């Protein structure tokens, strides 16, 4: 029987949101019978020491890698992805790469044939969704493609707060994460007609002086919390997936990337039990609609009318469907499902 293995790495912090998805993936791999052949997962903040530990752990893993094994890699893997591919090729292993980010699609980087060629050395790629898979096919990549659909989110509660039931006179729409620049779309929400919702904000990058209504603003800033604590702090009714400086569409580099990627923010909201509001051109819009876990908008100017027309039945249906997806995410089922398809070679 072919051995299924992966190589754990060092992360800057156990509580760093940037590494959360990759750390969860390592745990899910292990829970599904994949063996870690490197050092154990560590969380050392010192950049130099962390790099040294990762380098030694990868080298140790490649030395232990058996011929014809099945190796799962995560991309990007800083300086070590190419090194791992080299070691796997020598041992004639099959490589499945779980793709977290593609620099060529993030906008701030120019298209890189080198990156496409590098990823193409992996026999199989697990990409985010159909939009990202289509893009890879357009690059004539020969790897088998699989879709994860949504990123899982593993969580052990750290604290418990009393969460308020929905009030249809003031529905709370949550935005969690980095709020961007002083020209963020958030500050223009005060220019929309008053309605039955408030925007509850958690995270960094909030500029009080940019708020257009110093009295009666729709914005309600709750503060910033550690990555391992924020999920237990959030109290709201909907989660908003939107980026950029415009309320009319998701603009800029992050808006462009939203057409291809699965934002981890969506998984965070689902784990909080909240239905989703998302840009209708986002790659995950289809997932939201198909699973009945929220609704899409082409512009945030639609929010006042959408929220006024929201019914108790709508909300209950959304919440019931969110609960089903939450069960899958917190059990690591999305990655498990895509790995099983890859192992059996059943691509789309």
Secondary structure, DSSP 8 states (H G I E B T S, - for coil): ---EEE---EES-TT-HHHHHHHHHHHHHHHTT-EE-SS--EE---HHHHHHHHHHHHHHHHHH--TT-EEEEEE--TTTHHHHHHHHHHTT-EEEEEE---GGGSSSS---HHHHHHHTTSSEEEESSHHHHHHHHHTT--SEEEE--S-----------------TTSEEEEEES---STT-GGGGGGGS---SEEEEEESS---GGG-S-SSS-SEEE-----TTTHHHH---SEEEE--SS-SSS--HHHHHHTTT---HHHHHHHHTT-EEEEETTSTTHHHHHHHTSEEEESSGGGHHHHHHT--HHHHHHHHHHHHHHHHHHHTTHHHHHHHHHHHTT---
